[in-house]
Amino acid sequence: MLRGIDGGSATLADELASASVVVMVATSDAGAACANTLGKACWERGIQTAGLVLGDGTQVGTAASAAVTALRPHARVLLPSSDEADVVDLLTALRV
C-alpha cells in the first residue's frame, strides 16, 4: 500500500509521474521485493535512484543482504553504511 504525501492512498504510477529522483532507505530485508519493484519502475521511466542500506557492520553484510541485492541493479548510487547521518549527506548531495 502506497501513501501519498497527503496520507491518502496512491498508485506507484501517480507517485512517480512527477518524480525526478527516488531515494530508497533500507534497514533490513523486509521490503526488498518492494525496493526491487520500485527500482525497476524508476529505471523504466528514467528516474534517478539512490539507495542507502543502514545497519551496523554485521547487519549491512548479512541482515540486509537481500535489500542490497534488490537495490543494486536499479540504484545509480548505492551506499551501505552504519552511520545514519549518511541519509542527510545523501539527500544533500542529490539536492533533494
N, C-alpha and C positions, 0 to 999 in steps of 0.2 A: 504494500500500500504506500503510495507516494502522497505527500502533503505539500501543497504549495506554500509560499511564504506567508500567505494569509491563514494557513492552518487547514484550509479546505482540501478535499481530495483532488488529485491532479493526475494527469497521464504523463508518462515519460515523454511522449512527443510534444506535449504542451510545454513542459518544463524546459526541454532542450531547444524549443523553437527560437528563443531569443538569447540563448547562451553562447558566449564566446570562449569560455573556459569552464571546465569542471574539475574540482579538486575532490578526491576521494581519500578519506582518512580511515584507516583500519587499526583496530587494537587486538583483533582476534580473527579467526577464520569464519565467524558466524555469518557474515554477509558476503562471502567470497563469490557465490553464484550471482548475487545481485551486482557486485562490482564488475564481474565479467560482462553481464548483460549491459550495464551502463556504459562500460568502456567500449564495447562493440558498437552500441548506438552512437556514441560520440565519434568514433572512428568513421562510421558510415556517413556522418554529417560533416566531417572535417572540423570538429570541435576539439580544441586543445585540451588535453587531460594531464593531470598530475596526480600522483599517488604518494601517500605518506603512511608507512606502517610503523606504528608506535609500540614499544614494549621494551622490557629490559633486554639485555644481550641474549638471554636464553629464549625469551618469547619471540623476538624478531626472527630468530633462527628456526624455531620449532612450532610454537603455538599459532603463529600467523603465516606459516609457510603456504597454505592454500590461498591466503589473501595476496601474498606476493606473486604467486603463480597466476592468479586471476588478473592482477593488475599489470603484470609485466608486458603482455602483448599490446596493451592499449595506452599505457601512460607514457607520455613523452618524457616526463620526469618521474622517477620512482626512487623514493628515499626511505630506506629502513633506518629507524632511529630510536634511541632510548630517551631523547630529550623532547619533551612536549613543547618547548619554545620553538622547535623547528616548524611547528604548524604556522606560527606567526611569521617566521622567516620566509617560509614557502609562499604564503599569501602575499607578503610584501614584495618578494621577488617577482611574482606573477602580476603584481599591481591589482589585486582583487580587493 
